[in-house]
Amino acid sequence: MVNRTEGEQAARRAIKAWLAHHKKSQAWLRTAAKVDTGTLNEFLAGNRWPKLATQGKIEDALGWSAGTISAIAEGDPPPPLPGTDVSGDHHDDDLQFRKPDGISKDEWQRIRAESERFIQWQIDQAATER
């Protein structure tokens, strides 16, 4: 399990990496997300963790799915930056899973692994039927 503080740092790094990749500033993000200057600055400086509504506004501005910031903080990898190939194979990172409330971490890992296997099976079936 990821230490919450380490996960929060990972979420901040992911946002900063997105901004750098897209040549956008924190001022741009404040405007695009319509969030308070102090809130965003304190979050990105590591002094504050934003409320869910603020996280949602930031995610919308970045084009991320709802829950992405919290998922990164819980140990999920950040969404890949456009034009980057982190795997070197034909892996597609567009599919993201969101852990529902009330499910233990072990149960979530089992469900996610089964889902990934099933999706891969469906892809393999579709590829052989062509």
N, C-alpha and C positions, 0 to 999 in steps of 0.2 A: 504494500500500500504506500502511496506517495504521502509524504509529510505535507500537511495542508499548506504550510508556508512555502515549501518548495514548489508545490503545485500552483500556488498563487503567483509565484515568481515566474513559473513557466507560462502562465496565462499572460502576464505582463510582457514577457519577452516575445510571445507570439503576436501580440498586438503591435509592439514596436517593430517587429520584423515585417509585418504586413504593411505598416506605414512606410518603412524604408523601401520595401520592394516596389510599392506603388508611388514612391516619391511624394508622399503626403506628410503633412505636419500634424502635430497634436492640435494645433489651432483648427486645421481642417476637420479633424475628427470631432472636436467639440461642436463645431458648427453643424456638421453632417448628422451627428447623433443627437443634437439638441440637448446636451447635458451641461451642467454647471462647470465652469472653468475650474473651480477649486476641487470639485468632486473628481474630475478626470485627472487633474494634476496630482492629487493626493493618491489616487489609485495607481497611476503609472509610476509614481515615486516609491510605492510600496508602503505607504503610511495608512492606507484605508482600503477596504474591500467594498465594492459598490453593491447596492441593493439589486435585486433581480430585475426590477424595471429598468434601472440604468444599464445593467448588463445587456438587456434586450435591445436597448437603443444603440449601444455600441456594436452589438452583433449585426443589427440591421444595417448600420452604416458601413460595416466591413463586408457585408454580403454573406455572413455566416449564419448557420442555422441557429434557431433558438436553443439555448442551453450549452452552446459551444464553450463559452468562457468557464462555466462551472465544470464542464466535462474535462477541460484541460487541467483545471485546478485539482480534479480528482485523479489525474494520471493519464487521461487519454491524450494521444498526440494531437497537436494542432492541425488544422486543415493545411494541406500542402499549398505552397505559394504557386500561382500560375507560372508555367514554364519551367518548373523545377522537377527533376526526375530523381526522387530520393531512393528508388528501389532498383533501378537499372533493368527491370523486367516489365511485364505487361500488367503490373498491379495498378488498380484504379482505386484511389483513395476518396472518391466522391461519396461513397456510401458511409453514412455515419449512424451510430446507434446512440440512443439516449436512454439512460437508466431510469426507469420509473421509480417513484418514491415507494418505500416499503419493501424493497427487495434487497436481500443481503448481498454483499460483494461477491461471495462465493457463488450464490445462485445466479447473479447477474453474469459472472464470467462463464458459467455453464450455458446459460441461455444464449449469450452472445456467440460462443464457440459453435453451438448447434446451429444457430442462424447462419453464421458464416459458411459452415459446411453445406447447409441446405442451398444457400444461394449459389455457391460454387458448383454444386451438383446441377442446379437449374441451368447455369451458364454452360456447363459441359454438355448437357442434353441438347440445348439449343444449338450449340456449335456442331454437334454430330448430325443433327437433323437437317442441316442446311444443304 
